Amino acid sequence: MQPDLNRLRIFSHIHSRLSITDAADELHITPSAVSQQLKKLEAELKTPLFTRLHKRLVPTPAGKRLYELVQPLLNDLQEGIIGLEQERTEPTGILKIGSPVEFGSIYLPRVMASFRGIYDKVRFDLVLGRPSDLLPKIHSGELDFAFIDTFPTRQQHYSDYGSFSITPVIEEEVVLACSKQFFANSLNSDSSFENLMKSIFISQQHDARALNNWFMHHFGKTVPRFEIALTVASHQAVVSGVRNNLGLGIIVTHLVWKEIKAGDIVVINQADTQAVNRISTVLLQDKIPTISEKAFLSHFYSAARKSKTLRRFNLCVDEG
C-alpha cells in the first residue's frame, strides 16, 4: 500500500504546526480539506496519527514515526526539483563522461579543472575504457556521453551503431616509430620495406593488425610475419618500449611530441600523410544534450584551440 504523496505532504505540514488551521493557511486550502485528507491517511494506515487535545494536536507514536520517514523524503524531493530547475538554466550536477584511457588520463582532467573554474557546481564522473566498454554504458544511460576513439586499424565492430549520434571532434596522428638508438643500430637508418619487415616490433594486439594496417597504408602490402618482442594492451607501455629501444611500435605523436622534435624518437615517414586515430563524441541518437553537456563540450573546443598541448590534435569541428 502506497499512501498518496499529497496526503503525506499535508500530514507533514500538520505535524510541523500541530494545527489543522495553521497547516491550511500554509497550504492555502481550507481547514476542512486538510482535516479530510488527514482522516483518509489515517484510514489508509489503519492507525491514528494525532491525539486531539482541545484545539491542539499531539502526535501519536505512529505519527512521530511517519514524520521521521516522510520529512527526509519530502526535503530530498524539494531539493531535487530545485536542482532540476537549476540544470535547465545553468550548468550544474554530475557529468558522467567516458574516454579512451590515455586521452582521459592526460588531457581531460585539465579541461575539467578549467571548466570548474567557471562552473563550480558541476562535478565529473570519468570512466576510462575501450569503445566496447563505453558504448554499452552510453546505451544504458550510465554515461551522458563519451569520447570514443575510432582508429581504423582496429577493425572494431560496434553492435547497434544506429543507436548513437557520432560527431568527430579531434584527430591524433598515428605513426610507426622507434628510438634514435634503435633506428641507427638495428635499422642502420634504413626505413625501406625490406629492412622494416625484418625488424623487431612492439604490438598492442596479438594479431598485429595495427602494424599490418600501417604497412598497407604506406606500402600497399602487409608483412607475412612480424618478430614481436612485446605484446601489451597498453599504449603507454608501447611508448615506453619505444623509448627503451625495444623495437618499432605504433604510437600517437602527441604523447612524445618533445622527443620527436628533439630527435630522440624517430618517426618512420613513408607517406605524405600519416594514419589518424579519430576521437568522436558519442551519445544516444535523438538525445537532447543538457545545458551542462553543451557548456562542457563548448569549453573543450575552446580549450583545445588555446592549449599548446591540445593544439597537437587536429580539431574536426568548429568551437561551440
N, C-alpha and C positions, 0 to 999 in steps of 0.2 A: 504494500500500500504506500503510495507516494502522495503526501499532503500537497494541496495546491500552494504554489510558491507565493502567490499574492497573499494568501491567508497567513503564511509564515512571516511575511514582511509586516503585516498588520499586527500579528502577535508580538513581533519584536518591538514595535512602537508602543504597544500596550505595556509590555514588560519594562521598557525604559522609563515610561512616565507613570506607571502604576495607576493609570486613569483612562477610562474609556473616552471621556470628553477631551482630555488633553491629546490623546492619540488621534482622535478625529480631527482636532484642529491642525495637527502636524500634517495629516494626510489629506486635508481639505475635502473630507467627506463627512456624512452625518454620524452622530454617535450611534444611532440605531443600526447603521450599516456596519460599523465596527463591531458592535455587540453581536450582530447576526453572524459575522464571519468568525468571531471567536467561538460561538456556540457550535458552528459547523466543524471547526477544527477540533474542539473537544469531543464531538461526536465521532469524528473520524478516528481519533486516537483512543477513544473509549476511556478517557480519564480527564478529571478536572485539572485545569492549568492554573486557576486562581481561586482563592477563597475570597468571597465577597464580604467585606467588613465595613458596613455602612456605605459611605461613598468611596471607600478606599479598597484597592485590590492587594492581596498578599499572594505571591507566587507559591504554588504547591511544590513539593519536591520534583514532581514530573515537569512542572512549569520551569523550574530552575534548570533542570537537566536539558530540556528542549532549547531553552535560550542559549545555553552553553554550546549546543550543537549548531544552532541556526545562525547565531550572530557572526561567527567567523566566516561562514559560507556567504552571508549577505555582504559582509565587508569585502571579501575577495571578489565577489561578483561586481560590486560597485567599482572597485579599483580596476578590474578587468575591462569594464565598459569604458572607464575613463582612458585606459590605455589604448583601447581600440579607436577611440576618438582621436587621441594624440597621433596614432600611427597613420591616420588619414591626412593629418595636417603637417607633421614634422617627422623626420627620421628618428625612430625610437625602437626599443625592443631588441630581440636577438635575431641576427642574420646567420643562417646556417648555410655555410658555403663549402663546396668540395673543390679539391685542387690536386693536380699532379704533385708528387712528393717534393721534387726539387723546387719547382716554381712556388709551391705553397710554403715551403720551409724558408726559402731565401728571400722572396720578394713580397709576398702578401702581408706578412706582419708589419713591415714598414709602411705599406699603404694603409693598413688598418689603423696604425698609430696616428698617422696624419689625418685620417678621416675622423677619428675620435677627438682630435684636437678641435674639430669644428662641431661635431655632433656627439657629445659625450654621453647621450642617453642610449646610444647603440652599442650593443655587445655582440661578440662574434663566437660562433661555434664552427671551427675549421676542421674538416675531415680530409685527410690525405689518402690518396689511393689511385688505382688504375681506373680507366673507364669502366671496366667490368665490375668494379666495386661501387663506383659512384652513380652510374646510371640507374640501377635499381632503387637507390636511395632518393633520387630525384622523383622517380616514378611513384614511390610510396609516400612522398611528402616529407621524408626525413631531412632532405636538403631543400633550401629555397631555390638554389641554382648551383651550378658548378662550372669551374674552368676545366675543360676536358681537352687533353692533347690527342690529336688525330694524326699521328706520324704515319704516313702512307706505307712505310715498310713493315709495319706491324701486322698488316692484313687483319685488322680486328673486325669481328662480325658482331654488330650490335643487334640484339633482338628488338623488334618493335621500334625501329628508328623513327617511324611516323608519329610516335607519341611525343617527340621532342621538337622544340624550336632551337635551332643551332645557328649561332652568329659568330663567325670568325672574328677574333679581336687582335691577336698578335701572331707573328711567326718567328720561330727561333731557327737559326741556321744550324744544320746538322752536317758534320764533316767527319772524314776519316783522318785521324791524327796520331802522332807519336811524339815522344820526347826528342829533343835535339840530338841527344847522345844515341838514341836508338836509330834515328834517321841516318846519322853518319856511320855508325859502326855496323849495324845489322842490315841496313838497306844500301849502304855505300852511296847515299844521296841519290839513289836511282828509284824513281817512282813509276817506272813502266809497268804495264800489266804483268809481264812475265816475271819481273822481280817481286812485285807485290804479292802475287799469288803463292809464292814460295815462302812468304814471311810468317811471322808469329802474330796471333791476334788475341784480342780480348772480346768476349761476346756477352750480351745480356740474355741471349736465347740459346738453347741447346741446338736448335736447328740453324743458327747463324743467319737467319733470314734478313736481318738488318744489314749485315755485311754483304750478302749476296745482292740485295737491292741496291746497295751503294755501287757495287761493280757493274750492275746492269745500267744504272743511271749514268755512270761515267764512261764505261767501255762497251756497253751494249751486250755484255755476256757475263755469265756467272763463273764462279770458281768451283770445280768439282769437289774439292775437299780442302777445308781450312785446317791449319795447325793451330788449335786453340790452347793457349796457356792458362786462361782463366775464363770460366763461365760464371757470371754473377748477375742476379736480377736487381741490380742497383746501379743507377747511372753514376752516382758519386764514387762507387767502387771502381767503375771503369775508368773514370777520370784519374783516380788515384793510381791505378795500374799504368796508365799512360805516363803520368808524371814520374813513376818509378822505373821506367824503361822496360816494362813487362811485355809490351807489344803495341800493335796498332789497334785502335778502338774507335767506335762510332761515338762521338760526343757532340754536345751543343756548344757553340763558340762562346756564349756569354759567360759560361762558368769559368773559362780560362782565358778571358779576354786579355788581361795584362800579360800573361805568359806567352800568348800568341804574338802580341805586339813586341815583346822583348826577345822573341825568337827561341824561347826555352821549349815551347811546344810547336811542332811543325804540322801545318795543315797540308794534307796531300791534295793538291789542286790539279784536277784533270778536266775541268769544265769551267765555262764562264759562270755558270750558276750552280750553287750547291743545293742539296735537298733541304727541305724545311720541315719542321715539326709545327703544325698549326695548332694553336690553342684557341678554343672557342668557348663562348658562354653557352651553356645548355640549360634549358628549363622546360617545363612541361608545355606542350603546344597549347595555344589559346590561353595560357595563364597571363593574367594582367599583373605586371610587376608592382610591388608596393612602392610607396614613396621612398622607403629606406633602400630598397634594391636599386631603384633608379638613381638615387643620390650616390650610392657607393660606386656603381659602375661608371657614372659620370666622373666621379673623383678619381677612379682608377685610370681612366683615359687621360685625364689631366696630369696625374702623377707620372704616367708613362712618358708623356711628352716633356716633362720638366726634369725628370730624374736622369742623371748621366748613365746610371746602370740600366734602367729600363729602356733607354733610347737605343740600346744594343738590339732590341727587338724591332721588328717591322710591324707597325700598327696597321691593322686591316680595316678599321672603321674610324670615322671622324669622332672627335671628342664630343661627348654629350649624347 
